[in-house]
Every structure is written in C-alpha cells, then in structure tokens.
Amino acid sequence: MDLRLVSHVLYLRAAWRKRDRWGAARIAAHQDHALKDLRRAAYAGSEFYRRHHAGLHDAPLDQLPPVTKADLMEHFDEAITIPDLTLAELENHLRALAESRGDPGRPWKGRWWAAATAGTTGRRGTFVWNRAEWAMILASYARANDWAGISAGLTRPLKVALVSSLVPTHQSAVVGASLRSKLVPTLRLDVTAPMQENVAALNRFQPRILVGYASALKPLAAEQRAGRLHIAPQGVMSASEVLSPHTASELKAAWGSAPFDVYAATETAGIASPCTYRNRHVYEDLVIIEPVDQAGNPVPAGTTGARLLVTVLFSRTLPLIRYEMSDTVQLGGRGCPCGRSFTLMEDIEGRNEDVLHLPGRAGNVNVHPIVFHHVLDQAALAGWQVIQEPSGLRVLVSGLTPGNSLETVRAGVARALNEAAVMSTGVDVHLVDRLERTALGKAPFVRGLRGPQ
C-alpha cells in the first residue's frame, strides 16, 4: 500500500464533497479556469498540441479540432509532455508486466502508472499518468461510491469484489492494485473463470460492493436467485459495458436495489455516476464532455450524439483535449432531489461499433443493438451476443428462459430484423455455456464484421 497515494486520494475525496453543493455558475467558472490551465500546460509541453491547435491557441474550446486515439498513438512522443518518456518504452513496460503477471499497482520507475485499452475499436491505446493525476483518477472512481451513499472509513473497511479482467494492463487491475489495503480489501475475479469458482469466492468474501461488467453481473444475479450465491452487497455497480433496463431489473430482483450504472473509460477515468436517486451526474469538475453529430456539431440536450468529445481537465502528462470517443450518449438538464447541480446524463446507448450495417430493402440499414434487446433480453437466461459473419448472423444465448427454444429465438430475431427493414438474412442460433469475450474479458452484445465493411 502506497500510504502517500492513499492519503492524497482521501484528501481529494473530502475536498470534492464540497463541490456537490456547487451551482451551475460555480461549475462553469471552475471549468473555464481549469481549461485555461490545461491548455497552457499542453502548449508549453506538447509539440503535438502546439501544432494541432496552430492559430487557435486563444480560440474557444468548440473551435478546436478533435483528437482521435490514432492521432495520439501516432504522435505519442510529441503529444506527451515528458521529453524522456516514449511510447516504445512504455509499451515494453506493459508487455513485461503482462508476461510476468506483475503488480500493476507499483508505479513504473517509481513515478508512472500506465494502462492500455484492448483495441477492440481500432488501434490499442496506451496511457500514462503521474502521481498527482493517478490520485485524481483513483478519487474519481471512489466518488462513485460517495455519490451512491456507500461510506467507508477506518472502522468500516470497504470490501470490494470486482468481476472483470485480471490482465494487469487493464485499468481496473491498476486501480484495484493501487487501492488494495486494510481500508479497501479487494477481491478480483476473472470473468472467464468457471462460475462455481467465482460464486464460492464471493460467498467467502461477502463484499459490501460488487462491481463488474454487465455481462458478468447478469449470470451472478441468476446464481443469487437460484440460491447458490449468498451475498448481500450494499451496492452493485455496473461498468464498462452497456447496462440494459432488463439486466438492471434482474440485478434489482437478485439484490433488492437498483444497480448503479457507472460511466468511465481507460483514457478519462470516471465520467459520470448515479446518486442515490439513480440519476447519473457528469463529473463536470473533472471533464468537459461534448456529444456531437456526425459532422462534429454539438447536439442539444435530449438528443443522442453520434460520438463524444472529452476534455480531461487534470491531464498533464498526456493531455486530452477534445479526445474523440465512439460512445453515443444523451445529456439532460440540471437539478436532482440529491441537491447536485452537475448535468444529468440521460442515456448511454453504446458505441458506434455496436451498430450493425445490414442490407435493407431500400439500401443499407443501420441496426442498433436495441433491436436485439427487445427479443433476446427476455429469452436468454445469462446473456446473449449477436455476431455478424459473411453468411449472416450468429446468435449466442447463454441459457434459455422457460417457454423459449432455439427456434423461437431464431424466429424472434428474424421478425425483428424484418420490422427494421432488413432484407432476409441468415440467423443461426446457438446455446452456449459462456459468451465470447474480448482480451479484457468484455462480452459485447453485438460484434460486426471484422475489417472494412
């Protein structure tokens, strides 16, 4: 346990609680000041940003060109503000960490914490933070517990069970290892491990908080309802995957209260999380988020953007200014019975990559995962996936609910596609023990054809 780091995180959590009482004007003033500091640091230390924002150093944020993950990785050594830190060196460190299954909570060279994305939406991204930034990231994740009303302290340790990936380069592994202490006893479980092993471990550990991918929590909820899992978490938190209303209702039925749907990313850390009223508030004091349409224009509140631009106000080692994410989210207004004025995030629909492009009766049709949710949420016992292949769609269902069969599932999916104006396409349904997962253990609902369409 890094006592200096943990002390900094505890200090930030206490300081940030005062921000819960900020009004909209105070939030805007803080963002304006923090953004000026960020841009000043970026232009002083990053050749990439000086060039990328050439002629626009005094322009408003919404006039700056976005930055993609490919941009950053291609120009990493110019984008980073530490001259002697290179992408090659950093990737060698992460490779060695993965091969040795080392402790990701130990800072590299005593100074840096690093993590990598899986690369499922394109090129893998590698990100690095200094001590001050890493404390901010840990505090942003801890804020989700605070806003959910889950307390922790010296007399009441916060026992956390995390069901996700054990890959040490995954940010959840770095976060868990950094916080692991007597204050935060942590159980990390591999989502790909046999169910009976994870159930037995959870029964022994008895977590106060259960955190996991939605695709990991859904089968655990079924185990709880079946009487094999016996835990009573104070809070259940879904992260890193879209939480459908049907899965949320199953988690509530299993553990007695609605789950908390936390929105975060490797690059940005926490972006938004729910209060006790289950209204998801944006961390506007830490990030500025801009849902935009396909042309890059801002969309109004109540409208789902085609992608999301995120500016991380505390990023200094690798600045992130209008960093482009393929997530499709919808913002709302302000005001909540909890008293916070932070903007509400009304919906998270997923990523652009989750939309299938299928031949339709009047040209190509974009098929959103919601088309499949309507059919498969009711039919699959412990989860489902739709995988696009050249010959058609391969549908995987992990268990069937009473009254359903492979044929009824096939017919339901075919009917839903027909109603979405998709031309007749093959639908092949398989009953499986477990879903197909990415290298980091995620089980996306929908997976399109690999490579160019």
ABEGO torsion letter per residue (X at the ends): XBAAAAAAAAAAAAAAAAAAABBAAAAAAAAAAAAAAAAAAAAAABAAAAAAABGAAABBAAABBBBBAAAAAAAAAAABABAABBAAAAAAAAAAAAAAGBBAABBBGGABBBBBBAGAAEBBBBBBBBAAAAAAAAAAAAAAAAAAGBBBBAABBBBBBBBBBABAABAAAAAAAAABBAABBBBBBBAABBAAAAAAAAAAAGBABBBBBAAAAAAAAAAAAAGABBBBBABBBBBGBBBBAAAAAAAAAAAGBBBBBBBBBAAAEBABBBBAAGBBBBBAAABBBBBBBAAGBBBBBGBBBABBBBBBAABAABBBBGBBBABBBBBBBBEBAAGBABBBBABBAEBAAABBBBBBAAEBBBBBAAAAAAAAAAABAAEBBBBBBAAEBBBBBBEBBBGBBAAAAAAAAAAAAAAAGBBBBBBBBBBBABBBBBAAGBBBABBBBBEBX
